Amino acid sequence: MSSFDDISSMFHTESEKLENLINNTTKPKLSIHEIIETYYQIMNVSSMTTMLKQQLDANKHKTLLDKIAETERIISEKFNSSIHPQIMEKLTKSIQQTTKNLQSGDSVQKSKEDTENEAKLYEELRKKMSTKEFVEQYDKGLSHD
């Protein structure tokens, strides 16, 4: 198997993984892990497409270049235009809701269980805010393209 075959196979595998992740983003409640995994895969495949397009010959590698164009279209039209803004909105609302829940907590006598639950909420809020920051970095990259 030539290195071109290896590269082609790897690209097909990574783009299929990406399509599965993108399709998975339509479920109502995405975990922080799923969001981060999806964005990393988008960045990974985008980097691969950029590199491959520079190295492939339009005549000799038409099939792979067509697959690259299709993958770029999916990222642009399906993810960047539709799913990415939805994820941003859901993260923002979720952060607001968690913050509201924490602020409405009664500061009078708290049981150990209340304190532990509050600590879990703070940790959840931290993860959401960190993920939102990561997603915003991706968003900034989009506006520079």
C-alpha positions in Angstrom: 0.0 0.0 0.0 1.4 3.4 -1.0 1.6 6.4 1.2 -1.1 8.0 -0.9 -3.4 5.0 -0.2 -2.6 5.4 3.5 -3.4 9.1 3.5 -6.5 8.6 1.5 -7.7 5.8 3.8 -6.9 8.0 6.9 -8.8 10.9 5.5 -11.8 8.8 4.7 -11.8 7.3 8.2 -11.4 10.8 9.9 -14.1 12.4 7.7 -16.5 9.5 8.4 -15.9 10.0 12.2 -16.6 13.7 11.7 -19.9 13.0 9.9 -21.0 10.7 12.7 -20.1 13.3 15.3 -21.9 16.0 13.3 -25.0 13.8 13.0 -24.8 13.1 16.7 -25.0 16.8 17.5 -28.7 16.9 16.6 -29.6 15.1 19.8 -31.2 17.4 22.4 -28.6 17.2 25.1 -25.0 17.1 24.2 -22.4 16.4 26.8 -19.4 18.7 27.3 -17.2 15.8 26.1 -19.3 15.3 22.9 -19.0 19.1 22.1 -15.3 19.2 22.6 -14.7 16.0 20.6 -16.8 17.3 17.7 -14.8 20.6 17.6 -11.5 18.8 17.8 -12.5 16.5 15.0 -13.7 19.5 12.9 -10.3 21.2 13.4 -8.4 18.0 12.7 -10.2 17.3 9.5 -10.0 20.9 8.4 -6.2 20.8 8.9 -6.0 17.6 6.9 -8.0 19.1 4.0 -5.8 22.2 3.9 -2.7 20.0 3.8 -4.0 17.5 1.3 -5.3 20.1 -1.1 -1.8 21.6 -1.3 -0.2 18.3 -2.1 -2.7 16.5 -4.4 -2.7 16.7 -8.2 -6.1 17.6 -9.6 -5.9 15.0 -12.3 -4.4 12.1 -10.4 -6.4 12.5 -7.2 -9.8 13.6 -8.4 -11.8 11.1 -6.2 -10.0 12.2 -3.0 -10.3 15.9 -3.9 -14.0 15.4 -4.5 -14.3 13.8 -1.0 -12.4 16.7 0.5 -14.7 19.2 -1.2 -17.7 17.3 0.1 -16.3 17.2 3.6 -15.6 21.0 3.5 -19.1 21.6 2.3 -20.5 19.6 5.3 -18.3 21.5 7.7 -19.3 24.9 6.2 -23.0 24.4 5.4 -24.1 21.9 8.1 -21.8 22.6 11.0 -20.6 26.2 10.8 -23.9 27.6 9.5 -26.3 25.7 11.6 -25.0 23.4 14.4 -22.2 25.7 15.7 -24.6 28.6 16.4 -27.0 26.2 18.1 -24.2 24.8 20.3 -23.2 28.4 21.2 -26.7 29.3 22.1 -27.3 26.1 24.2 -24.1 26.6 26.1 -24.9 30.2 26.9 -28.4 29.3 28.1 -27.1 26.4 30.1 -24.5 28.6 31.8 -27.1 31.2 32.6 -29.4 28.6 34.1 -26.7 27.0 36.2 -25.6 30.5 37.4 -29.2 31.3 38.2 -29.6 28.1 40.2 -26.4 28.8 42.2 -27.5 32.4 42.9 -30.9 31.4 44.1 -29.3 29.0 46.7 -30.2 29.8 50.2 -27.1 30.9 52.1 -28.6 30.1 55.5 -27.9 26.7 57.2 -26.9 24.3 54.5 -26.7 20.6 54.9 -23.6 18.7 53.9 -25.6 17.3 50.9 -26.6 20.9 49.9 -23.0 22.0 50.0 -21.9 19.0 48.0 -24.6 19.6 45.4 -23.6 23.2 45.2 -20.0 22.2 44.7 -21.0 19.9 41.8 -23.0 22.8 40.2 -20.0 25.1 40.5 -17.8 22.4 38.8 -20.4 21.9 36.1 -20.5 25.7 35.6 -16.7 25.8 35.3 -16.7 23.0 32.6 -19.5 24.7 30.7 -17.8 28.1 30.7 -14.5 26.5 29.7 -16.2 24.7 26.8 -17.9 27.9 25.8 -14.6 29.7 25.7 -13.2 26.9 23.5 -16.2 27.1 21.2 -15.8 30.9 21.0 -12.2 30.5 19.9 -13.5 28.3 17.0 -16.0 31.0 16.3 -13.3 33.7 16.1 -11.4 31.5 13.6 -14.5 31.4 11.4 -14.8 35.1 11.2 -11.2 35.3 9.9 -11.7 32.9 7.0 
